[in-house]
Structures are given as C-alpha cells and as structure tokens.
C-alpha cells in the first residue's frame, strides 16, 4: 500500500521573508560564530548548510553539515 508523498507549501514568517534560499547567513551555535547558505525555508526557521571551517569539524560531523536556525538568530552576510 502506498500513501504517496505529501507536499505542503511552507510560508515563512515575516522574519523569514528576507532569508530566501541561497542567502549566505551567519549565526551562533554553542557561542561559536558559524556561516552557511540557506537551503530550505521553514515557517520560523531555515535549514542552513554549514560552511566547512577548521573549527567546526565536530559540528559538521554531528549535524551532517546541516542545522536548523531560527530567523531571529541569524543575519545576512
């Protein structure tokens, strides 16, 4: 039995309107400044693909290189 794939359109909040896909952003994870590119918008946050640096190898391994960050916690680069 197959249920198919549910495809819903996610409308970002007012804070998310400036953080579109492919926007470079900066944010803090555990008090460390990280940077990355938005790959998907969610309602109140975005999926961000992390930039690889010498300091964030452990974070990249733990998160598979992707984190979800609230729009209010990031800034455009």
KOLPAMI-681976 format. One record per residue: residue in three letters; x, y, z of N, C-alpha, C in turn. Coordinates in steps of 0.2 Angstrom, whole numbers. Each point is the difference from the previous one (the first is absolute). Layout:
REM residues N
  type   n.c1   n.c2   n.c3  ca.c1  ca.c2  ca.c3   c.c1   c.c2   c.c3
   Ala      X      Y      Z      X      Y      Z      X      Y      Z
...
REM end
This chain:
REM residues 77
  type   n.c1   n.c2   n.c3  ca.c1  ca.c2  ca.c3   c.c1   c.c2   c.c3
   Unk      4     -6      0     -4      6      0      4      6      0
   Unk     -1      5     -4      4      6     -1     -4      6      2
   Unk      2      4      4     -3      6      2      2      7     -4
   Unk      5     -1     -4      3      6     -4      4      5      4
   Unk      2      5     -3      4      5      4     -4      6      1
   Unk      0      2      6     -4      6      2      4      6     -2
   Unk     -2      5     -4      4      6     -1     -4      6      2
   Unk      2      3      5     -3      6      3      4      6     -2
   Unk     -3      5     -1      4      7     -1      0      3      7
   Unk      7      1      2      1      4      6      1      7     -1
   Unk     -4      4      4      0      7     -1      4      3      6
   Unk      6      3     -2      4      3      5     -3      5      4
   Unk      2      1      6     -3      6      4      3      6     -2
   Unk     -2      6      3      2      6     -3      7      1      1
   Unk      3     -3      5      8      0      1      3     -4     -6
   Unk     -3     -5     -3      3     -4     -5      0      3     -7
   Unk     -4      5     -1     -1      2     -7      7      3     -3
   Unk      5      2      5      6      3     -3      5     -6      0
   Unk     -1     -6      2      4     -5      0     -2     -6     -5
   Unk      1      2     -6     -2     -5     -5      5     -5     -1
   Unk     -1     -5     -4      4     -6     -2      6      3     -3
   Unk      6     -2      1      7      2     -3      2      6      3
   Unk     -3      3      6      3      6      3      5     -2      5
   Unk      6      3      0      6     -2      5     -2      4      6
   Unk      1     -4      6     -2      2      6      5     -1      5
   Unk      0      3      6      4     -1      6     -4     -1      6
   Unk      2     -4      5     -4     -1      6      5     -4      5
   Unk     -2      0      6      4     -3      5     -3     -7      2
   Unk      5     -5      1     -2     -7      2      5     -1      6
   Unk     -3     -1      6      4     -1      6      6      5      1
   Unk     -3      7     -1      5      6      0      5      0     -5
   Unk      0     -4     -5      5      1     -6     -4      2     -6
   Unk      3      5     -3     -3      3     -6      1     -5     -6
   Unk     -5     -1     -3      0     -5     -6     -3      4     -6
   Unk      1     -2     -6     -3      3     -6     -2     -6     -4
   Unk     -5      2     -5     -2     -5     -4     -5      3     -5
   Unk     -3     -5     -4     -5      2     -5     -7     -3      1
   Unk     -5      4      0     -7     -3      1     -2     -4     -6
   Unk     -2     -6      2     -2     -5     -5     -7     -1      0
   Unk     -4      1      5     -7     -1      0     -3      5      6
   Unk     -5      3     -2     -4      5      5     -5     -4      3
   Unk     -1      1      7     -5     -3      4     -4      6      3
   Unk     -5     -1      4     -4      5      2      4      5      4
   Unk      3     -2      5      3      4      5      8      0      0
   Unk      2     -5     -5      7     -1      0      2     -2     -7
   Unk      7     -2     -1      2     -2     -6      5     -6      1
   Unk      0     -4     -6      6     -5      0      6      3     -3
   Unk      5      0      4      6      3     -3      6     -5     -1
   Unk      3      0     -6      6     -4     -1      6      3      3
   Unk      3     -3      4      6      4      3      6      0     -4
   Unk      4      6      0      6      0     -3      5     -4      4
   Unk      4     -3     -3      5     -4      3      6      4      2
   Unk      2      0      6      6      4      3      4     -5      4
   Unk      6      2      2      5     -4      4     -3     -1      7
   Unk     -4      5      2     -3      0      7     -7     -4      1
   Unk     -3     -2     -6     -7     -3      1      0     -7     -2
   Unk      5     -3     -1      0     -7     -2     -5     -5      4
   Unk      0      1      7     -4     -4      4     -7      2     -1
   Unk     -2      6      0     -7      2     -2     -2     -3     -6
   Unk      4      1     -6     -2     -3     -6     -1     -8      0
   Unk      4     -3      4     -1     -7      1     -6     -2      4
   Unk     -2      4      5     -6     -1      4     -6      1     -4
   Unk      0      5     -4     -6      3     -3     -1     -2     -7
   Unk      5     -4     -3      0     -2     -7      1      7     -4
   Unk      3      5      3      1      6     -4     -6      5     -1
   Unk     -5     -2      4     -6      4     -1     -3      1      7
   Unk     -3      7      1     -3      1      6     -6      4     -1
   Unk     -5      0      4     -6      4      0      1      6      5
   Unk     -1      6     -3      1      6      4     -6      5     -1
   Unk     -2      2      6     -5      5      0      2      7     -4
   Unk     -5      2     -3      2      7     -4      2      5      4
   Unk     -2      1      6      2      5      5      7     -1      2
   Unk      3     -6      0      6     -1      2      6      1     -6
   Unk     -2      1     -6      5      1     -5      0      7     -3
   Unk      5      1     -3      1      7     -4      3     -2     -7
   Unk     -3      4     -5      3      0     -7      7      2      0
   Unk      4     -4     -4      7      2     -1      0      5     -7
REM end
